[in-house]
Amino acid sequence: MINKKNLWFLTLFSLVLVLSIYYVTMPNEIFISNTDKVSEDERDVSVDESSIIAALKVEDDTEVMEKMNELKEKITDVDASTEEKNTAFEELKLMNKNSSKEETLETKIKEMCNCDNFVKIDGDNVRVVLNSDDSSVTSANNIMRLVQDEFSEKMYISVKFN
């Protein structure tokens, strides 16, 4: 008697077999794309500013997640001392606080400027990157004031327009 596992295996194996035969028998002209025929000088590469903001956010998210996982491992490590665990916990707490503050600032800046933005807090430095056509000193000043109002201590704020 054939059971479910064997049935699934035979089904998937036959599917892979059919796709492999199809791939092998396909003509090579299908795999040559139009971009291969275009010379390097004719290619047009453009980067959208909103993709820069998205890339910054993704890069920051991956760094934060890696750091958080590292700290969580240190907290759960049996061999770590109490002082190391406390330091890791405080650092994790600070990272969570900064992440929520960054999200709050991004929302407020988006409401004020109506543009995509990226905010990164690193100690007493705050970096703001905006995707805006209005790159005036006045708008940068307003953003710096808005950011500083969120903190009780003096922060070093940089604003960059894309």
Order of alpha helices (4+ residues) and beta strands (2+ residues): alpha-alpha-alpha-alpha-beta-beta-alpha-beta
